[in-house]
Amino acid sequence: MANQVLVDQLNVTMELKNSGVMLRVNTNGRLKGYLQISKGKLRWFRGREQSPVGEFTLDEFIRMAEGQNR
Protein backbone atom coordinates (compact mmCIF):
# COMPACT_ATOMS: atom_id res chain seq x y z
CA MET A 1 0.00 0.00 0.00
CA ALA A 2 1.74 3.16 -1.21
CA ASN A 3 0.75 6.48 0.32
CA GLN A 4 0.99 9.63 -1.74
CA VAL A 5 0.90 13.04 -0.05
CA LEU A 6 0.20 15.94 -2.38
CA VAL A 7 1.18 19.53 -1.64
CA ASP A 8 -0.02 22.23 -4.00
CA GLN A 9 2.68 24.76 -3.04
CA LEU A 10 6.38 23.94 -2.81
CA ASN A 11 9.46 25.91 -1.81
CA VAL A 12 7.44 28.50 0.09
CA THR A 13 8.09 29.81 3.56
CA MET A 14 4.86 30.95 5.15
CA GLU A 15 3.42 31.41 8.61
CA LEU A 16 0.41 29.20 9.22
CA LYS A 17 -2.73 31.03 10.28
CA ASN A 18 -5.88 29.62 11.88
CA SER A 19 -7.01 27.70 8.77
CA GLY A 20 -3.49 26.38 8.08
CA VAL A 21 -2.70 24.13 5.12
CA MET A 22 -4.39 20.96 3.89
CA LEU A 23 -2.40 17.95 2.71
CA ARG A 24 -4.27 15.48 0.51
CA VAL A 25 -3.32 11.83 1.17
CA ASN A 26 -3.93 9.17 -1.46
CA THR A 27 -3.33 5.43 -1.16
CA ASN A 28 -2.93 3.46 -4.37
CA GLY A 29 -4.44 6.35 -6.31
CA ARG A 30 -7.53 6.65 -4.09
CA LEU A 31 -8.27 9.49 -1.69
CA LYS A 32 -7.60 8.42 1.90
CA GLY A 33 -8.21 11.82 3.50
CA TYR A 34 -6.81 15.22 4.36
CA LEU A 35 -4.40 16.36 7.08
CA GLN A 36 -4.93 19.95 8.16
CA ILE A 37 -2.01 21.59 9.93
CA SER A 38 -2.69 24.95 11.52
CA LYS A 39 -0.81 27.07 14.02
CA GLY A 40 -2.45 25.26 16.93
CA LYS A 41 -3.73 21.84 15.81
CA LEU A 42 -3.41 18.87 13.51
CA ARG A 43 -6.71 17.47 12.23
CA TRP A 44 -7.40 14.34 10.18
CA PHE A 45 -10.40 14.28 7.81
CA ARG A 46 -11.20 10.79 6.51
CA GLY A 47 -12.10 10.73 2.81
CA ARG A 48 -14.28 13.69 1.95
CA GLU A 49 -15.80 14.08 5.43
CA GLN A 50 -16.34 17.67 6.54
CA SER A 51 -15.68 17.08 10.26
CA PRO A 52 -12.34 15.86 11.59
CA VAL A 53 -12.22 12.31 12.94
CA GLY A 54 -8.99 12.97 14.83
CA GLU A 55 -7.47 16.08 16.36
CA PHE A 56 -4.32 16.89 18.35
CA THR A 57 -2.93 20.16 19.63
CA LEU A 58 0.63 20.75 18.48
CA ASP A 59 1.87 20.15 22.03
CA GLU A 60 0.01 16.80 22.20
CA PHE A 61 1.42 15.76 18.83
CA ILE A 62 4.99 16.69 19.83
CA ARG A 63 4.72 14.71 23.09
CA MET A 64 3.30 11.71 21.20
CA ALA A 65 5.98 11.93 18.49
CA GLU A 66 8.70 12.08 21.13
CA GLY A 67 7.26 9.02 22.89
CA GLN A 68 5.95 10.85 25.94
CA ASN A 69 2.50 10.41 27.48
CA ARG A 70 -0.25 12.88 26.72
C-alpha positions as CSV (number, residue, x, y, z in Angstrom):
1,M,0.0,0.0,0.0
2,A,1.7,3.2,-1.2
3,N,0.8,6.5,0.3
4,Q,1.0,9.6,-1.7
5,V,0.9,13.0,0.0
6,L,0.2,15.9,-2.4
7,V,1.2,19.5,-1.6
8,D,0.0,22.2,-4.0
9,Q,2.7,24.8,-3.0
10,L,6.4,23.9,-2.8
11,N,9.5,25.9,-1.8
12,V,7.4,28.5,0.1
13,T,8.1,29.8,3.6
14,M,4.9,30.9,5.2
15,E,3.4,31.4,8.6
16,L,0.4,29.2,9.2
17,K,-2.7,31.0,10.3
18,N,-5.9,29.6,11.9
19,S,-7.0,27.7,8.8
20,G,-3.5,26.4,8.1
21,V,-2.7,24.1,5.1
22,M,-4.4,21.0,3.9
23,L,-2.4,17.9,2.7
24,R,-4.3,15.5,0.5
25,V,-3.3,11.8,1.2
26,N,-3.9,9.2,-1.5
27,T,-3.3,5.4,-1.2
28,N,-2.9,3.5,-4.4
29,G,-4.4,6.4,-6.3
30,R,-7.5,6.7,-4.1
31,L,-8.3,9.5,-1.7
32,K,-7.6,8.4,1.9
33,G,-8.2,11.8,3.5
34,Y,-6.8,15.2,4.4
35,L,-4.4,16.4,7.1
36,Q,-4.9,20.0,8.2
37,I,-2.0,21.6,9.9
38,S,-2.7,25.0,11.5
39,K,-0.8,27.1,14.0
40,G,-2.4,25.3,16.9
41,K,-3.7,21.8,15.8
42,L,-3.4,18.9,13.5
43,R,-6.7,17.5,12.2
44,W,-7.4,14.3,10.2
45,F,-10.4,14.3,7.8
46,R,-11.2,10.8,6.5
47,G,-12.1,10.7,2.8
48,R,-14.3,13.7,1.9
49,E,-15.8,14.1,5.4
50,Q,-16.3,17.7,6.5
51,S,-15.7,17.1,10.3
52,P,-12.3,15.9,11.6
53,V,-12.2,12.3,12.9
54,G,-9.0,13.0,14.8
55,E,-7.5,16.1,16.4
56,F,-4.3,16.9,18.3
57,T,-2.9,20.2,19.6
58,L,0.6,20.8,18.5
59,D,1.9,20.1,22.0
60,E,0.0,16.8,22.2
61,F,1.4,15.8,18.8
62,I,5.0,16.7,19.8
63,R,4.7,14.7,23.1
64,M,3.3,11.7,21.2
65,A,6.0,11.9,18.5
66,E,8.7,12.1,21.1
67,G,7.3,9.0,22.9
68,Q,5.9,10.9,25.9
69,N,2.5,10.4,27.5
70,R,-0.3,12.9,26.7
